[in-house]
Amino acid sequence: MNITLLTSEILVVLLGILIMLFDVLLPRQESRRSLGMMAVWGTLGILLYTFTLAGPPATVYKGLYVLDTFAVFFKQLFLVSTVLALLFSLDYVQDWSRNQGEFYALLLFAVAGMMVMASANDLLTIFVGLELMTVVFYILVGFHLEQVKSSEAGMKYLILGSASSAVLLYGMSWIYGATGSVVLTEIAGKASASPAVLLGVALMLAGIAFKLAIAPFHLWAPDIYEGAPTPITAMLAMGSKAAGFAILLRIFIVALPALQDYWLIAVSAMAVISMVGGTVVAMRQTNIKRMIGYSSIAQAGYMLAGLMAADVPGVQGMLFYAMLYIFANVGAFAVIVSVSQQTGTDEIEDFAGLAQKSPFLAVVMTIALLSMAGIPPMAGFVGKFYIFLAVIEQGHLWLALIGFIMSMVSVYYYLLVVKTMYMKEPKDSRPLLVGSSIGVAAVASVLMTLFLGIYPAPLADFAKAAAQVLW
């Protein structure tokens, strides 16, 4: 049993434990910022280590845990999003009088759950990784116990998340009962279009769709996005969503290709409802985090559309889009953290005159929003191009047209934020100072968004190699 295949997960857990120990040992509140830097540098080191994992697929625990290019791609995605989220959370967490160490440690434990999900090759390991991530997020969403919105969001997420986990586990039990196995590759050879299997597939799809905030299982997302601490909102939009797509692809491409004619119908319906519903409702939001929450529903619809192709180019587009979506979100949430620290709220009106108070942050937010809208030369345009092209090549022109139309409609509410930043007078004349760590995260977001929009080949090739592993 080659336990070294679990090295990256073990290192993430050990880093979280070390942070908790140092949190107890550090004598002064002022020195607690070093915990955040320890988390940043430690996670960055683990990210660099993952580049040594390239090679042929290898398994551990009798094939239940696999390390392949697909798993490495997602693990690097999770670690990149964590490093950037930690950077713009340093100043945010610094204002807390307590629980700083627990915040960083819990975030790392959630990442460990995501990494387990990326390598899981059986239903039980998938569920264990999913619950490790989700249970930690229950705590992090309600981390501000003194704030009503945060506590309410934590309770809603706990109740609804537990229900969705029960539905997912119930679906897995039907698959196991019908096929006699929980291993994905074994299920592929035994799954048939029997009522028991189809019921299991439907229940699993519903449970995963909840984790992805895909319509019609999306109702939790806006409230949780608004109430959670902003760095956690960012991780829900980036890492948690990407982890959901990792297990979605593993289960439906590896284990259930024989039932493709059945689950593609449900996938197409959910993709359309998500794209249309998320876009339409986002236009009426006045809170920036709720707007991004509904926008993330639409973004999940775009990514889910790639599954309609059910081939390597479609999955390649999904993986490419998942990675670039991280950089767009990091830019947006870095600006939201900076503005909310000065104003105390997350309303879109609070961004009035941001171009005068901090031209740098206004540019970062503009680039991030334009990338989400799919405007060239931002990376979002290339990501949607890959997905829509793969869908069209499989004969689903209608789905690509709906996605294109909704992308154009989304420009409206993204530009409302830009208009507020550039064309409205600020509510106060105080300059908005940008912390060094937030500045680093924002600069990285802008550079990568532009780089991947102009030169997408390296990431596209990596995404293609990861997608090919599933076939």
Buried (B, 14 or more C-beta within 10 A) or exposed (E): EEEEBBBBBEBBBBBBEBBBEBBEEBEEEEEBBEBBBBBBEBBBEBBEEBEEBEEEEEBBBEEBBBBBBBBBBBBBBBBBBBBBBBBBBBBBBBEBEEBBBBBBBBBBBBBBBBBBBBBBBBBBBBBBBBBBBBBBBBBBBBBBEEEEBBBBBBBBBBEBBBEBBEBBBBBBBBBBEBBEBBBBEBBBEBBEEEEEBBBBBBBBBBBBBBBBBBBEBBEBBBBBBBBBBBBBBBBBBBBBBBBBBBBBBBBBBBBBBBBBEBBBEBBBEBBBBBBBBBBBBBEEBEBBBBBBBBBBBBBBBBBBBBBBBBBBBBBBBBBBBBBBBBBBBBBBBBBBBBBBBBBEEBBBEBBBBBBBBBEBBBBBBBBBBBBBBBBEEBBBBBBBBBBBBBBBBBEBEEBBEBBBEBBEBBBEBBBBBBEBBBEBEBEEEEEBEBBEBBBBBBBBBBEBBBBBBEEBEEBBEBBBBBBBBBE
